[in-house]
Amino acid sequence: MKKIVFLILCIASISNNINATVHVVQVANYQFTPANVSDVAVGDTMRWVWVSGNHTTTDDPATQSGNSLPAGAATWSAPMDTLHPTFDYAVTVAGTYKYWCIPHAPGMAASFTASTALPVTLSSFAVSGSKGKAVISWRTMTEANTDYFSVRRSSNGSSYTEIAKVPAAGNSNAEKVYTFTDPVTNSNQYFYYNIAIVDKDGRQQFSATKMFKGDGDAAKKDIAFTCLVKGFLFRKELMQEHFNENYIESDKYPKASFTGNYTGDVNMSKDGTYPVQVKGQLTLHGVTKNIETPATLAVKGNTLTGASDFKITPADFDIKIPSLVREKIAKQMDVHVLAECNLK
């Protein structure tokens, strides 16, 4: 029986460095996607995520004549396969990096360009609730040549719209506090917020992303997550390829999402594992179905981990299996969900 594994990190705690951005490049079909990333800042992280095939991400001009990188930057060469699904590279030097996959070079090549990070230090960024409104607040420790802050909102976590421009101090070595209140009208919908810091030369960098629903009260016991379908893991690469291309149509339906709530007593201030019942709606392949399943929530320090196992039927989500292989595909699929987030 197939097993789909969702590995989810709550968006509220993606980054330890609030100014740093993780730029994701997918590795599949003999190409890096996107092939060119131009908005990288020093201090950001480049992250390659394996999807299919056996590849590498390599930038080592000494051994690969087609590679190049700025003087003083560290070289890298990392396999990208089922055993090595991700690789992170911390960008410490500004300039253009040209890299490729060794087995498939020079056809499978890409690049990214990093600029010096803007001279702004964010000490905090938070989204809280007040009577159904989202209150976005942030603090800066230093600013230099800063023009304004662009407050951005998204309903799906990928497409953002600017909802406000907040003037910046410009130049400051003292702590500055900024706030903006978004009069959210649909308290039952989840929204995502981040801030673009824009300087007077037009350069910009982004904060981490925060998720918000209603008044943000944890006592409401709401649960929500969104994940990339191509991130589902399979025991065999061919199985994963067929699942994405032929059955789930991941290019057309790139994300799966769940929204709901849980019942059960969970003490967020005490370490322990608590049994709960989760009920909500799972959207997959463009179809939304009700799901109810037992789960566990484990509290350890400032970390909350949720886990659950349940079954879904492909037909319920309009996933059509070709008749040629229908007898080889399980009538039900096991789904294992593992979610982790920061309680602060």
N, C-alpha and C positions, 0 to 999 in steps of 0.2 A: 504494500500500500504506500502511495506517495506521502511524503511528509513535507509540508511547507513550513519553513522556519522564518518567522518575522523577528528581526533584531532591531529594536526601536530605542532611540535615545530621545527623551523628552526635549522638545525644542527650547524649553526655558533654561536649560543648562548645557547648551552646546559648547560654550567657550569659557575657558578660565581667564583669558585675557580679553577684556570687553572691547578693545580696539581691534583685535585680530579677527581675520576672516579666513575661513577654510574654503578653498576653491576646489571643487570636485571635478575630476576628469574621469570619464568612463572609458574602460579598455575593452573593446569588442569589435568583431567583424573587421579585423585588420586596420583599425583606426582608433585614434584618441579623440574623444568628444567631450568638450569642444577642442578643436585643433589649435586654436589661438586664444589665449587669455591675456587681456591687456590691462585689467584693473587691479593687478596685484600690488600690494604695498609691502615694504620691508617690515617684517614681523608677522606677516600672514603665513599660512600653511597651504602648500599644494598637496592634495590628496588624490591618489589614483585608486580607482575602484574597479576591480576585475568583474567582468560580466560573462565573458566566454573566451575560449581559446587558450593558447599557451604563449605568453608574451613576456616582455620586460619593459620597464621604463628606465632609460639609460641616458645619462649626460656625462660623458667622460672623454673630453677631446684628446687625451693622451692615447687612448686606445681606439677611439671611434672618430675618424676624420670628419664626419659630417656633423659632429656635435660642437656646440660652443656654449660658453657661459661667461659671466663677468669675472674679471680678475678678483681673486680672493674668495670666490664662492666655492663651496664644497661640491665635489662631484658625487654622483650616485649611480647605482645600477642595482635594480631590484626585480626579482621575478614576479610575474602577475599570472597566477593560476589558482586552481582550487585550494591549494595549500597556502597560498599567499594572496588573499583577496583584497588587501589594501596596503598602500605604502604612503607614508607622510614625509614631506620634505619641508623643513622650516626655512623660509626665505630670509637671508640675513644681508644680502648684497643687492643693490639696485642694478638693473640692466636687463638684457634680453637673454633668455635661456632657450637653446634649441636642442631638443632631445629626440630619441626614437626608440623603437623596439628592435633589439639586435637581430632576432631571427628574420624579421620582415622589413629591415631597412633596405634602401632608403625610402620605400613607399610608405611605410608606417612611421610618420614623423609628425612632430608638433612643436609648439613653442609657447612661452609666456613671457611677459615683460613686467618687471617690478619697478616701482618708483619709490622714492624715499617717503616714508610715512608722514602724514600731516603732523605738525607740531601741536597736537591737542591731546591731552591726557584726560580720559573719562574715568572718574573714580567710581561711578555707579550709574546704573540704568535699570529702571523698574517700571512695571505697569501694575497698577492696583485699581480696585473698583470702588466707586462711590455712587450709590443709588442708580446702578445700572450704567453708569458712565465709566469710561476708561481714563484713568489719570496717568499720563506718561510723564515720568520725572527722570532727570539725569543731572549729574554734577561734573564739573570739570575742575581739575587742579591747576592746569596751565593752558593758555591759548596763545597762539601767535598767527596773525594774518587770517584769522577765522572770519568768514562772512556770515554764514547762517547755518541753522540746523534744519534739515528737511525731515519732518515726521512722516513716516510712511506706514500704510496699513494694507493688509491683505486678508482675503477671506479663505484662501487656499494654501497659503504658505509659500507660494512661488511667484505670483504676479502681484506687484505692489503699486499703490497709488499714493502720491504725495497728498496729504491732507492738511498740512500746515508748514509754514516757514517761520521759524523762530529766530530773530536776530541774535547774533553772537556778540560777545564782549569785544572781539577783535584781537586785542593783545592784553594778556592778564597773567599774573603769577599768583593770584589769589583764587580761592575756591569760589566758583559761581554755581548757582542753583537755577535750573530751568524746569518749567512744567508746562504741559498742555493737556487740556481735557477734551476728550473726544466723546460727544454725546451719542454713544451707541444706542440704537433704537431697538435692536433685536437681541435681547439678553440670552436667548437660547442658541445663538450662533457663536462659534469660535472665531476670533480674529487674531491676527499676528501683527506685531509692531516692531519696527526697527528705526534707526535714525541714520541719515546720511549727513556726515559732517563735511561742509563745503567751505573751501577757503577762497580768498579773493582772486586767486588765479584759476578758479574753476575746478581744481582738484577735489576729490572727495574720497572718503573712506566710510565704512559702515560699522555700526554697533552690532552686538549680538541681537538675536531675534527673541522676542517674548510673546507668549501666547496668553490670550485673555478670553474669559467668558463671564458674562453677568457681572457680579460684584467681586469675582475672584475669591469667594468664600470657600475654603477647602471643606467646610462642613457640609456643603451641598453634595459631596461625594461624586462629582462629575469625572468622567474618564473620556479622553479623546486622544487619538493618534492618527498620523498619516505616514505612510511609508511607500517607497518606490517598489513597484512590482518586480522590477529587475533585480531587486535586492533579495528576493526569495532564494533560499539556498536548497540545492538538491544534492543527492549522493553522487549523481552522474552528470557530467557536463552536457551530454547529448540530451538527457531528459530535460535539463534546464533550458536548452536551446529550443527544443520542440514546444515546451510549455510557453515560452515567451513569444515565439514567432507564430505558432500554429493554433494554440488553444486560447491563451489569455489575451493575445493581441496587445502586448505591453506598449507598443508605440502609439496605439490609439487610446488605450486606457492605462496611462503610466503609473497611476497611484491607486492604492487601496486605503480606505479610511474607516475608522470606527468612532462613533460618539455614543455615549450612554452614561450609566451611573452604576454604583454598586450599593448593596445593602450589607450591613454587618458592622460590628464595632471594631474600629481600628484606632489605637492610641498612637498618634504621630510623634509623641514625645517619649515613647518607651520602645526600646528594641524588642523585637519579637516577630513572629509570623502569624498572620491573622487570616482565617478563612472568610471569604466573602462570596456573594452571588452577584455576577455582573449581567446587566441587561442593557441592550442598546441596538444600534443599527450598523451593520457592516456593509460597506459599499465596495464592490469588486466587479470589474468588467462592465462598469456602467450600470450595475443592478444593485439595489439596496434591499437587504433582508434583515428581519429581526433576529437577533442572537441572544440567547440566555445560557449562561454557563457558570459553573463554580470556578473560583480562582483563589489565589493567595496573594496577599500583600505583605511584604517583609520590610520592616523598619530596622535600619542599622545606622546609627548616628544620624547624619543628615541625608541619607540615601533611602529612597523608597523604591522597592523592586516588586513588580507585579508579574505573575505567571499564570498561564491558563492553557488548557488543551481542550479542543472541541473539534467537531467534524462538520464539513460542508459537502454538499453534493454539487458537482459541476453543472448539472442541469438547472439547479435553482438560480444560478448566476448566468444563465444563457451561454455557458461555455460548451461549444459544440466539439465533440470528439469524432474524428473521421472513423467511418465504419471499419476501415482496414485494420485499425489498431484498437478499436473500442473494447474488445475482449481482453486486451492487455492492460487497460487502464482501470484502476480501482473505481468502483461506483461511488465511494466516498473518499475524501481526502482528509488526513489528519492535519490539523493546524496547531502549531505550538507558538504561543505569544510570550515574549520576554521583554518587558519594558522597565526602564530605569530612569529615575529623575531625581533632581536635587530638591530637598524639602525647603531650602531657604530661597 
